[in-house]
Amino acid sequence: MKTALQIDLTFEQILSLVRQLPKQQKVKLTKELEREVIDSKLSRLLKTFKTKDLDIKTIDEEVESVRQEIYEKQKS
């Protein structure tokens, strides 16, 4: 049986605990925090670009248009 606990810690207390970690665990914690920040930024970015006006047909048409432009430039 697991028991869930909630502990109120200040930033300084958490920082003190982190400083006590071995180097390898600090590296692991750093990577985990970076991943969380990246995920958060990516989610915000995706929400910014989310639209109902864009469908796969429109994307395909644009891709083909750009491909054609590139092809024409290479041909010349």
Secondary structure, 3 states (H helix, E strand, C coil): CCCCCCCCCCHHHHHHHHHCCCHHHHHHHHHHHHHHHHHHHHHHHHHHHCCCCCCHHHHHHHHHHHHHHHHHHHHC
